Structure formats: structure tokens, C-alpha cells
């Protein structure tokens, strides 16, 4: 019963998030995932890969918002940057939680 209540509440909360923010979150997840895979393949260092993956999401999000702010009638949206960053942090932290030290 608790699981069903949790799922219903999660769905309700998720449906209240703007579509634009979901796209920014997904972009952060994608950027971070690709960066993690690339850095880990090159260095075999999990900590470095996690840090680079999170930083890449922040950098890409910042560049996107700076680009947006230069368009007429548009502005830098810190909430968009936050959504992109959260996507990157989600990947970086999740991978670290499931990676076992060898």
C-alpha cells in the first residue's frame, strides 16, 4: 500500500514540473553519462570520471543559458541551469553508489 501511495505522489509531483525543466534534466543526464563513460574509458579512474561528468553538465547548462540570454526576448534562467545540473548530479552520484571499490 505504501508503494502505491509513493508512486501516486511521485507521479503527481512529476506532472507538475514544466516540460522545459524535464528537457534540461534529460540533457544533464545525457551529457553526464556520455562524459562519465568517456573519461572512465580513458583514465580508468571512477572518481575523476564522476567529477568530470558533473562538471560537464554544469558547463553545458551554463553555456546554453548564456546563449539563450543573448537572444532577443530571452534571459538567463537559473532554474534551467539547476535542472541541467541536477541531471548531471543524478548520474554522477548514482554511478558512484552502484560502483563497488575493487
C-alpha positions as CSV (number, residue, x, y, z in Angstrom):
1,X,0.0,0.0,0.0
2,X,2.8,2.4,0.8
3,X,4.4,1.7,-2.5
4,X,1.2,2.5,-4.4
5,X,0.9,5.8,-2.4
6,X,4.5,6.7,-3.1
7,X,4.1,6.0,-6.8
8,X,0.9,8.1,-7.0
9,X,2.6,11.0,-5.1
10,X,5.7,10.8,-7.4
11,X,3.6,10.9,-10.5
12,X,1.6,13.9,-9.2
13,X,4.8,15.8,-8.3
14,X,6.5,14.9,-11.6
15,X,3.5,16.1,-13.6
16,X,3.8,19.5,-12.0
17,X,7.3,20.0,-13.4
18,X,7.4,22.1,-16.6
19,X,8.3,20.3,-19.8
20,X,11.2,22.6,-20.4
21,X,12.7,21.7,-17.0
22,X,12.3,18.0,-17.8
23,X,14.2,18.5,-21.1
24,X,17.0,20.3,-19.2
25,X,17.2,17.5,-16.7
26,X,17.4,14.9,-19.5
27,X,20.2,17.0,-21.2
28,X,22.1,16.9,-17.9
29,X,21.7,13.2,-17.6
30,X,22.8,12.6,-21.2
31,X,25.8,14.9,-21.0
32,X,26.9,13.5,-17.7
33,X,26.5,9.9,-18.8
34,X,28.5,10.4,-22.0
35,X,31.2,12.3,-20.2
36,X,31.5,9.6,-17.5
37,X,31.8,6.8,-20.0
38,X,34.4,8.7,-22.0
39,X,36.6,9.8,-19.0
40,X,36.4,6.4,-17.3
41,X,37.4,4.6,-20.6
42,X,40.4,6.9,-21.0
43,X,41.5,7.1,-17.3
44,X,40.0,4.1,-15.5
45,X,39.5,6.5,-12.6
46,X,36.0,6.4,-11.2
47,X,36.4,9.5,-9.0
48,X,37.7,11.6,-11.9
49,X,35.0,10.3,-14.2
50,X,32.3,11.3,-11.7
51,X,33.7,14.8,-11.1
52,X,34.1,15.4,-14.8
53,X,30.6,14.1,-15.6
54,X,29.0,16.5,-13.1
55,X,31.1,19.5,-14.2
56,X,30.3,18.8,-17.8
57,X,26.6,19.1,-17.1
58,X,27.1,22.4,-15.2
59,X,29.3,23.8,-18.1
60,X,26.9,22.7,-20.8
61,X,23.9,24.1,-18.9
62,X,25.7,27.4,-18.3
63,X,26.7,27.7,-22.0
64,X,23.1,27.0,-23.0
65,X,21.7,29.7,-20.7
66,X,24.3,32.2,-21.8
67,X,23.4,31.5,-25.4
68,X,19.7,31.9,-24.5
69,X,20.4,35.2,-22.7
70,X,21.8,36.7,-25.9
71,X,18.6,36.1,-27.9
72,X,16.1,38.9,-28.1
73,X,13.3,38.5,-25.5
74,X,15.1,35.7,-23.7
75,X,17.1,35.6,-20.5
76,X,19.4,33.5,-18.4
77,X,17.2,31.1,-16.4
78,X,18.9,29.8,-13.2
79,X,16.1,27.2,-12.8
80,X,17.0,25.7,-16.2
81,X,20.6,25.6,-15.1
82,X,19.6,24.0,-11.9
83,X,17.6,21.3,-13.8
84,X,20.6,20.5,-16.0
85,X,22.9,20.4,-13.1
86,X,20.6,18.0,-11.2
87,X,20.5,15.7,-14.1
88,X,24.3,15.6,-14.1
89,X,24.5,15.1,-10.3
90,X,21.9,12.3,-10.5
91,X,24.2,10.4,-12.9
92,X,27.4,11.1,-11.0
93,X,26.0,10.1,-7.7
94,X,24.1,7.1,-8.9
95,X,27.1,5.6,-10.7
96,X,29.2,6.1,-7.5
97,X,26.6,4.4,-5.4
98,X,26.5,1.3,-7.6
99,X,30.2,1.1,-8.3
100,X,31.9,-1.2,-5.8
101,X,35.5,-0.5,-4.9
102,X,37.9,-3.0,-6.2
